[in-house]
Amino acid sequence: MRRTKGIDGQMRIIEAILASFVILFATTFINTFAVTPSSLTYETGELEKVGHNVLHDLDEQRLLARFVYNEEWGNLTAALMVCLPPDVYFSLTVYDLDGSVVNNMPIYYGDPEVFTTSSSVASVTYIIPGYQATYDPRILILQLVRG
Amino acid sequence: MAGEIYDYIAGLIAVGMIFVSAVMVIPNMSYVNVLCVDQQQLRNTALETLKAMLLEPGYPADWGMRDPFDQDEVRRFGLAYPDSPSFHVLDPNKVQRLVEENPMGYIEYGKVRELLGLEGYGFSLSILPPFNVTWTKNSEDDENLNFTIKTLQNDGKPIRPKANVDTTIVYTTKKGNTAMLYLDFVNGISTNPLGECTITKTLSVPPGEELQDVIVVFRVSVADVAAVMATYQKCQSEEFAEIAEINIVGENVTLTIPPEAQPRDARWVDGMIVVSGSKVMFLHNGTRSNDDKLTWGQGYKVWERRFKGLESYNPVLIIGGIWAVAEGEGRAELLAMGPYPNLLGSRVLKYGDAPGARSATSIVKLQRAVVISGMTYIAEITLWKEFQ
């Protein structure tokens, strides 16, 4: 008869260690799938709110329509610069209903490359129906990114 | 048998060691996630707080207009203008209740925290102009004004292409017992690429009249987004607030004598000017009768007058010409302005427990552009979790 009782304890140790490693690997593996609040999501969500708030505020002051329809692009850039937080870069494009770009000079602050390289660019669409009782909508696309 | 027991003991120790190391390692692995969750919770709370503050009018909806003001009457907190069809338009009467120095009464930080359900959290709120304006007085000659204005973005960079500065000078003269209140203007001065400009003006004082007080109001605008602030060129009294404190509640303008004011002789409100974001207008012409009297005596401690339509004018500053005793100089036509801190260009310098943020492990800062009295300001909230 073969004696196996002597190695029973050693097998249990190996089993226990293997089991521990399995649990450890499983925990680590599951951890990678854990859904946690992403700061990028927060960033874009918050930036969208900030962007919409600033455009709405300028519209409320009756400045936005004036800047857009009188093509005061320099003033629009300056107004966005003072109203947005200093660490936020922006790029604004104004379209007409045909989808043609209306602003003949770029409206931006910060490095323009950051809008193509950053993974967390917030985008806000704002529509102005017209100016001084004339219906001629303009679509404003404001892109924002933290600098 | 004994060998087997030793094996089991060794196994138990090994498993124990693995367990202890796992207990130490796994939380560290998920620490970043825990921190993320904590930060997100704080952000959500800050967003909800900001929403409640800036989009809700509170209850009663006119709680900022109550005179006398009792903070216990406020059932729900919010700063929004009750009749505004638009978002982020704040009621100046409510905002003014966040100023601790307001003699008309203010709402305490603890009360606001309780109303917002922020027990366990600390916060601070400031409502500041969208850009930074500083001025330097270059002339000590009261009749020859010379100021350098510097306008920068809030991150310290000069404003491009330029800011425009319109200056209104309010000054008083006297001839015997007769006082005069004058206005003068320097408009359309632009800043250079460094964000600086110089304002110069020689005041016109008619012969026989003696110059008394001078206040200079700067309206600085960047692409028509404006900030208004004021300073003294000449001030008869050491502290401008000694003459009278000026406040606005709805359409009522109220003047009070600060408790530390000296001397306490009777004073008369001779004239009053209102400054809005775009205009300056004469508001009141005094008669030196008991109707315009302000003293420590019974019945005259507070001067209050309702000006119909004042609210729609969007007042930012009120400047009063007051016939009062200047220390060591006899009666003079002195100028007082208010409300504080509007004269500095801000609405709320710091409300809440600002020093508390220094001891917090993580804080969240959020800001929004808001409209108060037709002008744009930046409302910034800082929120943190307090140690329990």
Interface residues (C-beta under 8 A of the other chain):
Chain A: K5 G6 D8 G9 Q10 R12 I13 A16 I17 S20 F21 I23 L24 T27 T28 N31 A34 T36 P37 S38 S39 Y42 E46 K49 V50 N53 V54 H56 D57 L58 E60 Q61 L63 F67 E72 G74 N75 L76 A78 A79 M81 V82 C83 P85 P86 D87
Chain B: G3 E4 I5 Y6 D7 Y8 A10 G11 A14 V15 I18 F19 A22 V25 I26 M29 S30 N33 C36 V37 Q39 Q40 R43 L47 S86 F87 H88 V89 P130 F131 Q153 N154 D155 K157 I159 R160 P161 V222 A223 D224 V225 L366 Q367 R368 A369 V370 V371 G374 T376 I378
